[in-house]
Amino acid sequence: MLALRRFILNRRSLRSCTIPILIGAVIIILGLFQLVMRRDDTLIQPVDSKNGNNAKVKSEDQKVLEKAFGSPVKDPVYSVPVSPLELVPFYDRFIDSKRKSSWLINKNSYYKHFNELSLDDRCKFYFRTLYTLDDDWTNSVHKLVYGINDDGSDEAKELKKDSDGNPFPDEQSEKLYHRKYDMFLSFERIRAYDKCFMQNSPINIQDVFPKKDSKPQRESVQSKLIKTLNVTFPSTDTQNYKKYDQFEFERKMFPFVNSFTAETFHEIMPKITSPFGKVLEQGQLPKFNHETGKVDEFFEYEYDPIKTFWANWRDMSTKVCKRGIVLSLGSNQFALAVKFIASLRFQGNTLPIQIIYRGDELPQDMVEKLMYAARSPEFKPVENSYDNSTNVPQELWFLDVSNTVHPDWKNDFGSYRSKWLVVLFNLFQEFIFLDIDAISYQELDKYFESAEYQKTGTVFYRERSLNENVHERCIARYETLLPRKLESENFKNSLMFDAENVLNECDKLLTTEEYIFKAFFRHRRQHQLEAGLFAVDTAQHTIPLVLASMIHLAKHTSHCTHGDKENFWLGFLASGHPYALQKVYSGAIGDYVKKTDLNGKRQEAAVEICSGQIAHMSTDDKLLWVNGGGTFCKHENAAKSDWKKDGDFNKFKDQFKNFEEMEKYYYITPISSKYVILPDPKSDDWDRASAGACGGYMWCATHKTILKPYSHNERTTHGQLIEIDADQQARINAVNTVWSHANKDNTRSLTEDEIKKLDTSSHE
């Protein structure tokens, strides 16, 4: 009993001592923690970007500075952060110090480097810090410049002034301006936008830019990031982003899009005209049946404020229609548009069509006549012997995007550039674009089934292998747009292949996309992609199209290549998204003739086809489509001007009895579809036709065999001469006949009674 009593007393004494001991231990731990925190704070050295004396930067900071700003800092301007990612190395060094001083078993998972944080935290820091560094940041190509050393050119003189035309007061101001408004930064921002808001598991944009009346949320990770920023760059205002909301953010990200809010989004939506001329109420949209290609109902889209503009546009398009055809059309292309519609009716196309334009580009009478061509049973294809002909009315919709484009940008989308409005603001989830003079000889929905499209959500086609180069200055500009190390490390944005490896790899081992990258960036061969027909899944690839448009709209790259075509694959390249080009180069279609001006010493034998069309073949030698129409010449006034030519052109004119016969040959006689020549891309076997017919738009492709050097009878073949099989020729000839005979003068406006009758029958 005595022993038991002593045990109980001892336990009570121990219990009475435990509480003070625990309290003391907690106080000691907290004290040690505070000491560690103070020690770690001293490891974050402030960078004095305004002080020109770089000797004050400690030697242990040099590695961090090099990682942040790309090279040893020799000029104070280059230690001024212009991207949020340039602050990340300082934060990571802070985390390294925490890990070294911590006794936690899980310290590496508790103290995370920036690239180990959640996407939500990385995106919040990135986009909020844009306003911390400079709330005058912009993605407007009107203000942006390319960050290359180009002092010797005429264009460099323009860079001695700001976007308003004011000269810089000194060299440092000029350098800082060029750093702040570098085109690369806009591409970095848009890629971050893509990663944060458009790809798998996107974050809520209202978490980044909370509504002003929302309850403040505790954000411990953001507090650490801001603390690092405040200590490293003490003059910054980390709360500056709170002055702006998500819609002001969208305005700075994409200044060519008209201003809007969730409540006014319907005001910038396209104004839509139905196939029978009914103009839908602003904000009203058709909903298509994917199986029939016809409209089942109409609906109003409600903007989702937790998503971004482009995510909403993508979702809205998905609800409207899964797949369709999109066209760019000007008032001077009416005749070609009638031919295009006639060929689709003849081939039985059932995909709906959207013509995207701005109000003043298409006159109302032209719209009404196109409706007639698309819907009227009286508009029939010319009779021919082809057995499988049809006359299917087309579902032709008109989308006026005048309100979608910001008024300040209304003059930026003329000529070739109007195509960007089509690919960006159409209302299909997946679209196939065609030039108005392009003709497909396979069903259009087959392009969505191609191996390239199934793999990447895109299919593009190769251009002629013309021997024309890109200026090295342009190559340097394009190179500045590609993702850099900090971006790759922290947002996993990178090219779809290893660029350095591709540039040094054997050509035979490269994919088509790698090969064109090397041909363009290493050998400066300009012509790679032919943009007369291509297909894109916008559910996957909205942002690459935005970047492609910016390259074309930017002043100092708009002229670097011919028209818009190369900008498509360059936009995809810069975005890091996968894309695919069908590997066969384009060629010339028609009847071949033997060449006579040959190299006799090498026993050269050659044939050529001269054509105004660009022919695109499949890998199994089937003709897929042509660009340039179905007759000798697509240009309306070319025959009249050519008939007036003398000299060498007389040889061409002599084959015709009179002008009327030549005019018929130009515009009515379908092109021959017997042969296609695909020249050897390494032999420079494309030449502009010497006769200069069709206004000089004729190109000649050569197929040849040559005696191998030092050989008696061994010959080498350059290019391919492909004979189109009889069955495909019959289809091609029939389509070209319909195309060539379709006449704009055979169209008119539908009467009200016709419209009522056709509208009723379309819903039966």
Sequence and secondary structure as in RCSB ss.txt:
>XXXX:A:sequence
MLALRRFILNRRSLRSCTIPILIGAVIIILGLFQLVMRRDDTLIQPVDSKNGNNAKVKSEDQKVLEKAFGSPVKD
PVYSVPVSPLELVPFYDRFIDSKRKSSWLINKNSYYKHFNELSLDDRCKFYFRTLYTLDDDWTNSVHKLVYGIND
DGSDEAKELKKDSDGNPFPDEQSEKLYHRKYDMFLSFERIRAYDKCFMQNSPINIQDVFPKKDSKPQRESVQSKL
IKTLNVTFPSTDTQNYKKYDQFEFERKMFPFVNSFTAETFHEIMPKITSPFGKVLEQGQLPKFNHETGKVDEFFE
YEYDPIKTFWANWRDMSTKVCKRGIVLSLGSNQFALAVKFIASLRFQGNTLPIQIIYRGDELPQDMVEKLMYAAR
SPEFKPVENSYDNSTNVPQELWFLDVSNTVHPDWKNDFGSYRSKWLVVLFNLFQEFIFLDIDAISYQELDKYFES
AEYQKTGTVFYRERSLNENVHERCIARYETLLPRKLESENFKNSLMFDAENVLNECDKLLTTEEYIFKAFFRHRR
QHQLEAGLFAVDTAQHTIPLVLASMIHLAKHTSHCTHGDKENFWLGFLASGHPYALQKVYSGAIGDYVKKTDLNG
KRQEAAVEICSGQIAHMSTDDKLLWVNGGGTFCKHENAAKSDWKKDGDFNKFKDQFKNFEEMEKYYYITPISSKY
VILPDPKSDDWDRASAGACGGYMWCATHKTILKPYSHNERTTHGQLIEIDADQQARINAVNTVWSHANKDNTRSL
TEDEIKKLDTSSHE
>XXXX:A:secstr
 HHHHHHHHHHHHHHHHHHHHHHHHHHHHHHHHHHHHHHHHHTS    TT   GGGS GGGHHHHHHHHSS   S
GGGGS  SGGGGHHHHHHHHHHHHHH   TTHHHHS  GGGS HHHHHHHHHHHHHHH TT    TTT B     
TTSHHHHHTTB TTS B SSHHHHHHHHHHTBHHHHHHHHHHHIIIIISSS   HHHHS  TTS     HHHHHH
HHHHHHHSTT  TTGGGG  HHHHHHHH TTB    TTTHHHHS EEE TTS B  TTEEEEE TTT SEEEEEE
    TTS HHHHHHHHHHHH SEEEEEE  GGGHHHHHHHHHHHHHHT  S EEEEE GGGS HHHHHHHHHHHH
 TT      S TT       EEEEE TTTB GGGTTSS GGGHHHHHHHH   SEEEEE TTEEESS GGGGGGS
HHHHHHSEEEEE      B  HHHHHHHHHTS  HHHHHHH    SS HHHHHHS GGGS HHHHHHHHHHTT B
   EEEEEEEEETTT HHHHHHHHHHHHSTTTTTSSSTTHHHHHHHHHHHT    B SS  BEEE  EE  S  G
GGT EEEEEEESSEEEE TTS EEEEES SBS   TTHHHHHHT  GGGHHHHTTSSSHHHHHHHHHTSB   SE
EEE  TTTT EEE TT HHHHT EEEEEEEEE TT SS EEEESEEEE  HHHHHHHHHHHHHHHH  GGG    
 HHHHHHHHHHHT 
